[in-house]
Amino acid sequence: MAGGITRNSHTTGDIVAKLWNLCNVLKDDGVTYHQYVSELTYLLFLKMAQETGQEQGIPEEWRWISLEALQGIKQLEHYKLMLLELGASGSGASPLVQEIYANASSFIKKPTTLNKLVSEIDKLDWYSARQEGLGDLYEGLLQKNAEEKKSGAGQYFTPRSLIDSMVAVMQPTLEDVIQDPAAGTGGFPIAALHWIREHHDISELTEQQQQKFYRRTFYGMEHVQDTHRLALMNLMLHGLDSRPGECGIWYGDTLSGDGQQLPPATLILTNPPFGTKKGGGLPSRKDFTFPTSNKQFCFLQHIYRALRPGGRAAVVLPDNVLFEGNVGKQIREDLMHKCNLHTILRLPTGIFYAQGVKTNVLFFSRGSSDRDSTQEVWVYDLRANMPAFGKRTPLTREHFAEFEAAYGSDPLGLAPRTATGPEGRWQCFSREEITARGDSLDLAWLRDDSAEDASELPEPAELAREAMDELEGALVDLRAILAELGEEVEELV
């Protein structure tokens, strides 16, 4: 889900705002914010396929023009049957279409709701949207969803500015095989695609080279089906194929045997989910040396094992990965043996939906041997004495400018570096110093006065508005549950 409305023009931003406002139409029909973007995706896929001339994978009877021609209950019945048919094998739909509509079902109950959505989508300025890129339009919608606390999507949303900074220092190339084992809606592969397009003229490649680039460069895996369908559409709108077992983002669990099917990579960019394995217990992967129910440590093992020799990675991980003992210490030690963990970026707090989560980006490359690959670790502290990021102070690419300059021009972290002294943000720690700390990578040295600065706390009115947003989202969800149970739901005045 890279790029987002930060890259888009005013026109695309306006269209994104109009699409997002349609959530009010769905909300009145009991559709929650959690369900909204998936519901809208079912319709947008049909419309965007028509606008881009990519309807060949959709049987004629289920195309946008057929849905648009109907009214009332016939339109709603047609739509619900369409969702079933397009997700079924033997329907005549292409494999990509079948994946996007796999197990799809509508939460719309009123014919007037569907008619309103179809007519409003049709009224949008699709000419301008095509000129500026439908991929950017869809990314903008996904970003808007993540920015709305009521939707709950922001919990797993990686800020666009952080993604772009990670991609910039990693410098993807035409020769890379790029992987995201926790792909979400496709933010990292699409950001890498943007970077490559900005720095290379793909049109100069031969047809065979272009086929290889679009079909053998980007890989990922996502285990939540609703999120997976958003990723498939996002990649498609950016010209990237998704073919099960071949390329693109696959539906599966990286921490199971599915993850072993991902091809070895020269570049991994990812933000794995936080927490422990759902329901407890160990992952079903049999190739991990250090079994643990901690998702981050499991993903970290997958990542450094999936890198080809000389391959590089940039991974967002929470603080506990840096200092947790027992199996955590063993995995960090194994990482530093097999890889050159050359850089850690300590991220500001509050940039994820879960405000208390403290995170870092680990940058490393796979060594030529499995012993003593890490000799020193450089740490950039972007956490201490930073503002409280949120709607009032958004995190921007400019906040990463000094880090990117300090990181240097070599994606493997081998450019000359100069520490900034004990009062600066950029320090180097030898492997011996880290060993003396019990292999803890929780390397901090600056006094953080920002946590004690009451002036950074939100205004009471802002806190009240946020509380109202949370309550509104909870009420919408509860109304939807009551409606599903067949209970009468009184309208709130």
N, C-alpha and C positions, 0 to 999 in steps of 0.2 A: 504494500500500500504506500509506495513511495511517492514523493512529489506533492500531492495534495493541492489544496487551493493556494498554498504559498507560491506555486509555480504558475497559477492560472491567471488569466486576464479578468478584468472587471465583468465582462459579459459572462464568462464561465462561472464566476462567483455568483452572479445574479441567478443563473439557472440552478446552481446548487442550492441556493437559498429557497427558490421556488419548490424544488423537489423536496427539500427537508420540510417545508411548510405543509406539504401534503400529509405529513405524519399526523397532523391535527384531524384530517379526514378519517384516517384509519383509527386514531385514538377514540373517536366517537363511535366506532364500530367494535370497540373492545380490544383492538390490536395493541399489544404492548410495544414499548420502544425496542425491546429485545427482538421482536419479530418483524419490526417495521422494514428494515433494510432488506431482509430476505424476501419479504412480500413484494417490495418495490422492484427488486432484482428480477423476479419472474417476469414482470411487465417490461422493465427497461431492456432486458435481453431481446425480447421480440422487437421492440421499437428500434433499438440500436442495430440489430441485424438488418432490419429494413433500410435504415439510413445508410449503412455501410455496404449494402449489396451482398451481405453474407447470409442470406436466407436458405442457401442450398441444403443446409443440414436440418432444416425444419420442414416437415411435410406441409403442403400448401394449406390444408384445412386448419392448421394450428398457427398460422402466421398472423402478424399484427393486423393486417387488413381484414381478416376474417373475424377477429375479436372485435375490432372497431365497428364493424358493420352491424353488430347485434345490439339489442337494448334489453333492459329489464332483466327478468329472471332467466331468459334464454341466454343472455350474455354471461351471467354468473354461472349457470350450469355448464355452458361451453368452456368457461375458464377453468372450472374445477376438473372437468374431464380432461382438458388439455394438459394440466399438471400431471395427471396420472399417466396419460399417453406418452408425453415427451420423456418421462423418466423410465419408461418400460422398454425392455429389449423387444425387438420385432415390430416397433412402432414406425420404423422408417426414418427415425431421427438419427443424426450422427452420434458417434460415441461421446463427443464433447457435450452435445445438447443433452444426451441421456445423463451424463454426470452432473450437469448443472441442475437438472430437474429431478435427480435421484431422491426418492422419498419425499418429494415436495408436497405440501398441502397448504391450502389457503385458510387464513383465519377470518376472511371477510364473510360477513353474514348477510349484509344488505345489498341488494342489486344497485341501489343508488350510490353506495360507496364505491363499488367497482366502476360504475359509469363515470363518476366524478374523476377518479384516478386516470382512467383511459383518456377522457376528454382533456384534462389538464396536462397530461404528458404530451398529448398530440399538439397542444397549443405552443409548446416551448419553441424557442428559436433554434431549431435543429440545424439550420444552415450555418449559423455562427459556431454552434457546438462542433460541427464536423470540421470547420476550418481550424479550430483551435485544438481539436483532438478529443474524441469521446473518452479516451482513456483518462485524460486529465479531469474531465467532468466526473467520471465515476469515482476516481480517487478522491475528488473533493467531497463527494457524498459520503464516502467511507470515513474521511477525516472528520467531517461534521458530526457524524454519528459518534465517533470516539470522543469528540470534545464535549458532547452533551452528557453530563454526569448521570442524567436520568436513564440513559440508554445502557449504562453499565459496560459499554464496549471499551472505554478508556483504560480499564484495568489492565488490558493486555496490549495497549496501543503504544508503539514506540514513536516518540516525537519525530516529526519529519526532519527537524534540524539536526537531531542526533544521527538519524539514518544517513543523511547527506554528508555529515562530517566523517562518519565511519567509512563510507564509500570513498570519499575524497582521499583519505590517507591510505586506503588499501589499493586504489588505482586499478580497477578492473581492466582487463585487456581482452582483445578478440580471441586470444589463445586460451583464456581461462575456462575451467569447468566450475561453475558457481553453484553452491548449494546452500539452502536454508532448511535445516531439519525441523524447524518449528515455524512454518512459513506464514501462518495467519492468513491475511488477505493478500500477501505477495509484496509487501513493502520493500524488502531488501532486493529481490531480483529486479524489480522495476526500477528502483533507484540505480542499481548497477547498469541496467539497460540505458537509462538516461545518461549516465556518465560516459559509457562507451560511445553512444551516439554523438555526444558533445565533443569527444576527443578523437574520433575516428570517422572516416567517411565510408560508411557501410556500402554505399552505392558503388564504390570502386571494387568491391569484392566480386569474384566470379559467382555465377549462379550456384555452383556447388559449395563455395565458401559461405554464401549467404544461407543456404539450406543448413549447413553445419552450424552456423552461428545461432540461427533461430530454433533449431531442433536439438542441438547437442551441447548447449552452453548452460542453460538454466534448469536447475532441479530443486525440488523441495518436497516436503511432506506436511500434511495437516490432518489431524485426527478428529476434528469437530466438523461434521458434515455441512452444517449451515455456513460455517466460515470457509470451508473448502469450496463451496459453490461461488462464494464471493471472490475468492482467489482466482478461480478458473475464468470468471468473466473479466476480472481486472487484467489478467495476462492476455486474454483474447483481444481486448480492446487496445492493447499495446503491441499487437502483432506477434505475440509469443504463443506457440503451440503448447497444449497440454494433452499428452497421449499416455494413458496408463501404461506403466512399464517402459516407456520410451523417453519422454521428456516432460518438462513442466512440473506442476505441483500435483503430487499424487495424494490420494486419500488413504491414510493409514496411520499407524502408531510407530513413530521412530523408535520407541523404547521396546518394541516387540521385534519379531523377526522381519517385519516390514522394513524397518530401518536398515537392515543389512542389504536390502536390494538397491539402495541409493548408490550411484557410482562414486568412486573416490573423486575428491575434488581438489582443485588447486586454490580455491578461495571459498571460505565459509563465512557468511554474514548472518547473524541470528540473534534473537532475543528469546531464549527458551522460557516456558511458563515457570512461575515460581511455585514453591510448595512441595508436598510429598505426593507420591503416586496415589491416585484416586482409590479409596477403599483400603489404603495401606498395602503392605506387601511389596515384593520385589518386582522389577520389570521382567518380562518374559524373554528378554534378550539373553542369549547364552554365551555371548562372546565378551562380556564385560569382565575385566579382571577383578574389579572391586564391587560386589553386589551391594546395593543400597536402595532404599525407597525414596531418597531425596532426588527429585526430578533434575535439579540443576547439575548435581554431580553425575547423574546418568547421562544427561545431554553432553556434559563436558567430556566424558569418556568417549561418547560417539564422535564428537567433533575432532578431537586430536587423533583418533584412530582412523577417521575418514579422510584425513589430509594426506595427499601424496607427499613424498619427500620434497622439501622446499616450498610446499603449499603454505598459505597463510590464512589466518582467521582473525575475526573481530567479533567478540561475543559479549552481550550484556548479561551480567550475573549479579545477584544480590550479595551483600556484605558477608553473609554467613559462609559463602564458598571460600572466602579469603582466610577465615580463621578457625572454622569448625575442626575439631580434633578427630581422633580415631580414623575412620575410613576417609574422612575429608582430608586429613593430613597425608594419607597414603596417595590419594588421587592427585593432590597438588605436587607431591614429590615425583610421581610418575609423569605428570605433565611437564615439570621442569627438566626431567631427564630426557624425555622424548622430543620436547619442543623448546625453542628459544622464546621464553615468555619475556619479551623485551620491554613491554609497555603496559601500564595500568592507568586508566583514566577514572578518577573518583568523581562520580556524577553528583550534581546537586540533588538535594531532597525535594520531593514534591512535584517532580516532573512526570510521574506516573499517576494514574487514577488512585491507586492505593498510596495515600500520602506518606505513610510512615516508612515505606520501603526505601532502603538505601542501596544504591546500585553502582556498578562499575562496568567499564568496558575493558576486557582483557584482549590484548593483541599479541599473537604468537605465531611462530612459523615452525613447521615440522623439520626436525633436524635430520642430518644424514646418518646419525646413529641413535641408539636408544639410551645413551648415557651422557649426562652432564651437558646437555644442549644449552641450558640457561646459565650464563656467567654473571649477569647483572640484570636488574629490573629497574626501569625508569618509571617514576610515578608522577602524574600530573594531578594536583588537587584542585578540582573545579567545584568542590563542595564547601570548603571553609569560607566563611565571610561572603557568601553569595546571597542575592536577594531571594525572597520567597516567590517562586515562580507559580504563575496561575493566570487567570484572565487579566488581572491588572498588570502583571509583568510576564509576558509570554517569553518562553525560551526561544531564542533565534539562532541562526547560524553564526551571527557575529560573536555570540558568547563562546564559540569554539575556535575563534580565529587564532588566539594566542597558543592554544594547545596544538593546532595544526602546524603552526610555524615552528613550535618546539619539537614536534614529532619529526619534522624534516621531510625531504623529498623521496626518501627510499621507503617503499611499502613494507619492506622487511624490517624496518626500524634500524637500519645500519648507517644512516646518515650521521655526520658528526653532531654531537649534542653537548650543550653546556648547561650545567646546573645553575639555578638562580640564587643559591644561598639559602640559609635557614629561614629567612623571612619570605622567600619566593615560593611559587607553586610547583616547581619542577626540580625533582631530586632523583639521585641515583642510589640504589642499594645493591651491594655486592651479594653474590650467592652465599658467601660466608656469613654476612650480616643476617640474611634471611634464615639460614640454618640456625644461627644463634637465637633467633626468635621462635624456634620450634616450627620452622617452615610456615609461619603465619605471613600472609601477604597483606594484612590489614595495616598498611604502612602510612601513618599520618604523623605530621609534625607541627602543623599550624594550629594555633589556638583559634577556635571557632566562636567568634563573638556574635555571629548572626543569630544563633539560637537564643541568645539572651536579649536580643534587641526587640523590645515590645513594639517599636514603631513599625516593624514588618508584619505584625499581626493584621489580619483583615479587619476592616471596619465592621461595627455591629450590624449595619444594614446589609453588608455583603454576606455576613454569616447567616443572617435571617433569610436572605434570598436563596442561599445554598440549601438551607434547611427546608424551605418551601419546595425547592426543586426535588429534593430527595423524597419528601412526603408525596408530592404529586406523582412521581414515578411509582412509588409504592402503591398508591391508590389505583392507578391505572392497572397495575399487575393484579391487584386483588379483585378489581371489577372483572378482569378477564377470567380469573379463576372461577368466580361465582357464575359468570355466564356459561363457562364450559360445564359447570355442574348443573345447569338448567335453572339456576336461581334467578329471581327477578332482581334487577339492579336499578336502584333509584338514581336518577341523574342528580349530580351535585350542583347546587346553585352557587 
